[in-house]
Structures are given as C-alpha cells and as structure tokens.
C-alpha cells in the first residue's frame, strides 16, 4: 500500500489546481456561449415579428387603417365641393 507523504499531497494539490482552472475557464466560455445564444434568440424573435408584420400588411393591404382612411374621406369630401 502506498504511503501518504508530503510529495503525494503536493502532487494532488497541483492536479486539483489545474482542474479548478480548467473548470473556471469552461464556465467563462459557457457564459459567453449563453450570451451569444440570448442575442441570437432576440434577433430571431425580432425577425419573426418583422415577418408577422409583413404578413399583416399584406393581408390588410386592401383595408385602409385609421389615419389613411380619415385622410381619404376628407380628400373625397373636398373633391365633392
């Protein structure tokens, strides 16, 4: 059986320190990946909203909305005069 001595403990401490550093670096990398993924998700949601807006514009293109409708009415009234 192997004895526990100063050198073995120091070697183990070195291994542990290396593992701690590696995991810390991994956490930094994962944090960056998470931030990138959140940014991508926000961009995708923005693109989706834009597409939905385009679809609404295409589907409602025949029907005038609020201000456009009012301006057409007032211009047709002035044309009647």
C-alpha positions in Angstrom: 0.0 0.0 0.0 1.3 3.5 -0.8 2.1 5.9 2.0 0.7 9.3 2.3 3.5 11.8 2.2 4.2 15.5 1.5 5.0 14.9 -2.2 1.8 13.0 -2.9 -0.3 15.7 -1.3 1.5 18.4 -3.2 1.0 16.5 -6.5 -2.7 16.1 -5.7 -3.0 19.8 -4.9 -1.4 20.6 -8.3 -3.8 18.3 -10.1 -6.7 19.9 -8.2 -5.5 23.5 -9.0 -5.3 22.6 -12.7 -8.8 21.1 -12.6 -10.1 24.3 -10.9 -8.5 26.5 -13.5 -9.9 24.3 -16.4 -13.4 24.4 -15.0 -13.2 28.1 -14.4 -12.2 28.7 -18.0 -15.0 26.4 -19.1 -17.5 28.5 -17.1 -16.3 31.7 -18.8 -16.7 30.0 -22.2 -20.1 28.8 -21.3 -21.2 32.2 -20.1 -20.1 33.7 -23.4 -22.0 31.0 -25.3 -25.1 31.8 -23.2 -24.8 35.5 -24.0 -24.4 34.7 -27.7 -27.4 32.4 -27.6 -29.6 35.0 -26.0 -28.5 37.6 -28.6 -29.4 35.1 -31.4 -32.7 34.3 -29.8 -33.5 38.1 -29.6 -32.5 38.5 -33.2 -34.7 35.6 -34.3 -37.7 36.8 -32.4 -37.2 40.3 -34.0 -37.1 38.7 -37.4 -40.2 36.7 -36.6 -42.1 39.8 -35.5 -41.0 41.6 -38.7 -42.3 38.7 -40.8 -45.6 38.7 -38.9 -45.8 42.5 -39.5 -45.2 42.0 -43.3 -47.9 39.3 -43.3 -50.4 41.6 -41.6 -49.5 44.4 -44.0 -50.1 42.0 -47.0 -53.4 40.7 -45.6 -54.7 44.1 -44.6 -53.4 45.8 -47.6 -56.9 46.1 -49.1 -58.3 47.7 -46.0 -57.2 51.2 -45.1 -56.4 51.9 -41.5 -57.1 54.8 -39.1 -55.3 57.9 -40.4 -55.2 56.7 -44.1 -59.0 56.2 -44.0 -59.6 59.6 -42.5 -57.4 61.4 -45.0 -59.1 59.6 -47.9 -62.6 60.7 -46.6 -61.6 64.3 -46.1 -59.9 64.4 -49.5 -63.0 62.9 -51.2 -65.2 65.5 -49.4 -63.1 68.3 -50.6 -63.2 66.8 -54.1 -67.0 66.8 -53.9 -67.2 70.5 -53.2 
